[in-house]
């Protein structure tokens, strides 16, 4: 389980961005959580 930071995206915020994120390539599997990736990115700002 990851830590919760004030800068993490809420689920509602992520849902707004989710439509802008392309699907994984055919036959591919994502190795990371896209939600976690965005939360980490916004914590670095």
N, C-alpha and C positions, 0 to 999 in steps of 0.2 A: 504494500500500500504506500502511496506517495504522500508527501506532506501537503498540507493545504496552505496556500499562500494567498494573501489579499489580492495579488495580481492575477491569480488563476481565472480562467474564463468560467463563467457560470454555464450550466447546461443550455439555458435559453440563448446566451450569446453564441455558443458553439453551433446551435441549430441554425442561426442566421448565416454562419459561415459555411456550414456543411455542404450547401448546394454549390458552392464555388470550388470545392475540392474535387479534382478528378478521381474517378474510381481507380482501383489498382489495375495494372496491366493484365490482359487476359492470361490466365494461368499463374499469375503472380499472387503472392500473399504478402500483406504488409507486415513488416517485422516490428513496427512500433505503433503505438496508439496515436492516431492523428489528433485526438483531443489532448493527450499528454504533450505532444509536440507543440501544439499551439499554446498551451498553458506555459510551457517552458520558455517559448519564444517571447511571449508577452511579459514574463517575469524578468527578462533581460533588458527590457526597455527602460 
